Amino acid sequence: MWLMNYITKNSIALPSAVKGGVKSSNSSSIAVVSSGEHKSLKSCLPYGIASVPPTGECAVVLPLDDGEVSLGVVAKKKSLEEGEIMLFSKGGASIVLKNDGRVLINGKEF
């Protein structure tokens, strides 16, 4: 009996996250293509942050009980030190919070 329970409990594959290219996005939903197409995804972002990922970026999709959600895009390498934060746009605007308390807006110190 215990063996049957163990096999049943441990043989069910849990759904896992996938990554793929952003096919389209707007302020209300995202479509991502990986091994399949994931449509009408909502974004999962920290509170107070909103983003519309550009087409072609590599996004991560996570299945949930009631559908799927986009966790965001895979970060590209930026020249930051551990603990620093950068906000940036596709057009090149940026805000960097430096460890020493400086704030850089488009490269200018404030």
SEGUKOL-942048 format. One record per residue (C-alpha): residue in three letters; y, z, x. Coordinates in Angstrom, 2 decimals, padded with zeros to 5 digits. Example, Ala and Ser with C-alpha at 12.3 -4.5 7.8 and 13.67 -1.06 7.14 Angstrom:
ATOM code c2 c3 c1
ATOM ala -004.50 007.80 012.30
ATOM ser -001.06 007.14 013.67
//
This chain:
ATOM code c2 c3 c1
ATOM met 000.00 000.00 000.00
ATOM trp 002.52 000.95 002.69
ATOM leu 001.68 -002.24 004.59
ATOM met 002.40 -004.39 001.53
ATOM asn 005.75 -002.61 001.01
ATOM tyr 006.63 -003.00 004.70
ATOM ile 005.78 -006.72 004.74
ATOM thr 007.70 -007.39 001.52
ATOM lys 010.78 -005.45 002.61
ATOM asn 010.89 -006.95 006.11
ATOM ser 009.96 -010.55 005.31
ATOM ile 012.95 -011.34 003.11
ATOM ala 015.57 -013.17 005.15
ATOM leu 019.05 -011.89 004.47
ATOM pro 021.80 -014.51 004.15
ATOM ser 023.85 -014.93 007.29
ATOM ala 027.27 -016.27 008.19
ATOM val 027.71 -019.92 009.18
ATOM lys 030.53 -021.76 010.89
ATOM gly 031.85 -025.23 010.27
ATOM gly 034.92 -027.40 010.18
ATOM val 037.69 -026.87 007.65
ATOM lys 037.57 -029.99 005.44
ATOM ser 040.54 -029.04 003.25
ATOM ser 042.62 -026.00 002.44
ATOM asn 045.52 -024.89 000.31
ATOM ser 047.05 -021.59 -000.78
ATOM ser 044.22 -020.89 -003.24
ATOM ser 040.98 -022.17 -001.65
ATOM ile 039.27 -023.60 001.42
ATOM ala 036.45 -026.14 001.84
ATOM val 034.25 -025.91 004.96
ATOM val 031.52 -028.33 006.10
ATOM ser 028.64 -026.93 008.17
ATOM ser 024.99 -027.77 007.47
ATOM gly 026.21 -028.05 003.87
ATOM glu 029.58 -028.10 002.11
ATOM his 031.13 -024.79 001.04
ATOM lys 033.80 -025.38 -001.62
ATOM ser 036.42 -023.24 -003.36
ATOM leu 036.22 -020.42 -000.82
ATOM lys 038.59 -017.47 -000.95
ATOM ser 039.98 -016.10 002.31
ATOM cys 039.11 -012.68 003.65
ATOM leu 042.05 -011.46 005.76
ATOM pro 043.60 -008.09 006.62
ATOM tyr 045.94 -006.76 003.93
ATOM gly 049.45 -008.16 004.25
ATOM ile 048.42 -011.33 006.07
ATOM ala 048.13 -014.71 004.38
ATOM ser 047.03 -017.92 006.05
ATOM val 046.05 -021.47 005.19
ATOM pro 043.79 -022.74 007.99
ATOM pro 044.52 -026.27 009.24
ATOM thr 041.99 -029.03 008.63
ATOM gly 039.58 -029.40 011.53
ATOM glu 039.62 -025.75 012.67
ATOM cys 036.27 -023.98 013.02
ATOM ala 035.90 -021.50 010.13
ATOM val 033.32 -018.77 009.47
ATOM val 031.74 -018.56 006.00
ATOM leu 029.93 -015.46 004.77
ATOM pro 027.73 -015.39 001.65
ATOM leu 028.31 -012.52 -000.77
ATOM asp 026.53 -011.34 -003.92
ATOM asp 028.86 -013.38 -006.12
ATOM gly 029.60 -016.44 -003.96
ATOM glu 030.99 -017.10 -000.51
ATOM val 034.14 -016.16 001.37
ATOM ser 035.87 -017.56 004.46
ATOM leu 036.34 -014.88 007.12
ATOM gly 038.92 -017.03 008.91
ATOM val 038.84 -019.37 011.88
ATOM val 037.35 -018.84 015.32
ATOM ala 040.17 -017.77 017.64
ATOM lys 041.21 -020.02 020.49
ATOM lys 041.90 -018.52 023.89
ATOM lys 045.45 -017.21 024.25
ATOM ser 047.06 -015.58 027.27
ATOM leu 047.09 -012.02 025.94
ATOM glu 046.21 -008.71 027.51
ATOM glu 043.79 -006.30 025.88
ATOM gly 045.53 -004.62 022.93
ATOM glu 048.22 -007.27 022.41
ATOM ile 048.71 -009.19 019.16
ATOM met 049.93 -012.73 018.54
ATOM leu 050.85 -014.41 015.26
ATOM phe 051.28 -018.17 015.53
ATOM ser 051.61 -021.25 013.36
ATOM lys 050.26 -024.77 013.67
ATOM gly 053.81 -025.94 014.42
ATOM gly 054.13 -023.72 017.50
ATOM ala 056.14 -020.73 016.25
ATOM ser 054.84 -017.41 017.60
ATOM ile 055.41 -013.66 017.63
ATOM val 053.77 -011.56 020.35
ATOM leu 053.62 -007.75 020.36
ATOM lys 053.27 -006.75 024.02
ATOM asn 051.66 -003.53 025.26
ATOM asp 054.89 -002.40 026.93
ATOM gly 056.79 -002.47 023.60
ATOM arg 058.43 -005.86 024.04
ATOM val 058.39 -008.36 021.18
ATOM leu 058.44 -012.06 022.01
ATOM ile 059.53 -014.49 019.31
ATOM asn 058.93 -018.09 020.36
ATOM gly 058.86 -016.84 023.95
ATOM lys 062.23 -015.04 023.73
ATOM glu 062.25 -011.30 024.31
ATOM phe 063.71 -008.98 021.63
//
